[in-house]
Amino acid sequence: MPQYFPIPSPVSFETDSSDMLAFRWIADSHGIVADFSIFNDQLKKVRVEFSSIAIVRILDEMPLSTEHENTPNTGLVPQHFAYRVEGASFWESQSWALKHGNESLKHYRLITGSTCLDVLANSEPAITLVQSDSH
């Protein structure tokens, strides 16, 4: 059964009305940057940065809701965006070698109304509020 642990965000926003705007790799650090819209605020966006990631999965929210049929998702908070997750199918399906070769690796999940971003990384994400014209 998945257990969700909310990660604080610098801004409260309607996650079910937001979406991922951009995703890019940071080659020199093996990291990623993802930007997410904020409903009713075209001037700002939420930026999430991970360093030293191992695996990334981007999918529509609908397949996520069917991964654990008839299994409660403990710890989910309405309109919350970022979580560390334990016991999810995505984590459980990874190889023994990956998990035991990277003991600091953790599963993080970012959820909007349209997108789910799963990340296996060695550290928590940096979540910031930025101007929409920032790159």
C-alpha positions in Angstrom: 0.0 0.0 0.0 1.5 3.4 -0.9 2.3 5.7 1.9 2.5 9.4 1.0 4.6 11.9 3.0 3.8 15.6 2.0 6.8 17.8 1.1 6.2 21.5 1.9 5.8 23.9 -1.0 6.5 27.6 -1.0 3.0 28.3 -2.4 -0.5 26.8 -2.0 -2.3 26.3 -5.3 -5.1 24.3 -6.9 -3.1 21.3 -8.0 -6.1 19.7 -9.7 -6.3 22.8 -12.0 -2.5 22.9 -12.7 -0.3 21.0 -15.2 3.3 20.5 -16.1 4.5 23.3 -18.4 8.1 22.2 -19.1 10.6 19.4 -18.4 14.3 19.5 -19.1 17.4 17.5 -18.2 20.4 19.1 -16.6 23.2 17.1 -18.1 26.2 18.1 -16.0 24.5 17.2 -12.7 22.3 14.3 -13.9 19.3 16.3 -12.7 16.0 17.6 -14.0 13.9 20.8 -13.8 10.1 20.8 -14.2 7.8 23.8 -14.3 4.2 23.7 -13.3 1.4 26.1 -13.9 -0.5 27.9 -11.1 -4.2 28.2 -11.8 -5.3 31.9 -12.1 -1.7 33.2 -12.0 -0.1 33.5 -15.5 2.8 35.5 -14.1 4.3 32.8 -11.9 4.9 29.1 -11.9 6.2 26.5 -9.5 9.7 25.1 -10.4 10.9 21.8 -9.1 14.6 20.8 -9.4 16.1 17.4 -8.6 19.8 16.7 -8.7 21.3 13.3 -9.2 18.2 11.4 -10.4 18.2 7.8 -11.3 14.8 7.3 -13.0 12.0 9.6 -14.1 8.4 8.7 -15.2 5.9 11.2 -16.6 2.3 10.1 -17.0 -1.3 11.2 -17.1 -2.9 11.0 -13.6 -5.5 8.4 -14.8 -3.0 5.4 -15.0 -1.7 6.4 -11.5 -5.2 6.0 -10.0 -5.4 2.4 -11.3 -2.0 1.2 -10.2 -3.2 0.0 -6.8 -6.7 -1.3 -7.4 -8.7 -1.4 -4.1 -5.7 -0.1 -2.1 -5.9 3.0 0.0 -3.3 5.7 -0.6 -2.4 6.7 3.0 -1.2 10.3 3.5 -2.6 12.0 0.4 -3.7 15.5 1.2 -6.3 17.3 -1.0 -4.7 19.9 -3.3 -1.2 19.0 -2.2 1.5 18.8 -4.9 4.8 17.1 -3.7 5.3 13.9 -1.8 7.9 11.4 -0.8 6.3 8.0 -1.4 6.9 4.5 0.0 5.4 1.3 -1.2 4.1 2.5 -4.6 4.1 0.2 -7.6 6.7 2.3 -9.4 9.2 1.8 -6.6 8.4 -1.8 -6.1 8.9 -2.6 -9.8 12.5 -1.3 -9.8 15.3 -3.8 -9.7 17.0 -5.1 -6.6 20.3 -3.9 -8.0 19.1 -0.3 -8.4 17.6 0.0 -5.0 20.4 -1.7 -3.1 23.2 -0.1 -5.1 21.7 3.4 -4.3 20.7 3.1 -0.7 19.9 6.9 -0.4 17.5 6.6 -3.4 14.0 7.7 -2.6 10.7 7.9 -4.6 9.2 11.4 -5.0 5.9 12.1 -6.7 4.5 15.4 -8.0 0.8 15.4 -8.7 -1.4 17.8 -10.7 -4.8 17.4 -12.2 -3.3 16.2 -15.5 0.2 15.0 -14.8 2.1 12.8 -12.4 5.9 13.1 -12.3 7.6 10.2 -10.5 11.3 10.7 -9.7 13.8 8.3 -8.0 16.5 10.6 -6.6 19.1 10.8 -3.9 17.8 14.0 -2.4 14.5 15.9 -1.9 13.5 18.3 -4.6 14.0 22.1 -4.4 10.6 23.7 -5.0 10.5 27.4 -5.8 8.1 30.0 -7.1 9.5 31.8 -10.2 8.3 34.3 -12.8 6.7 32.7 -15.8 9.2 34.2 -18.2 12.2 32.7 -16.3 14.2 29.9 -17.9 
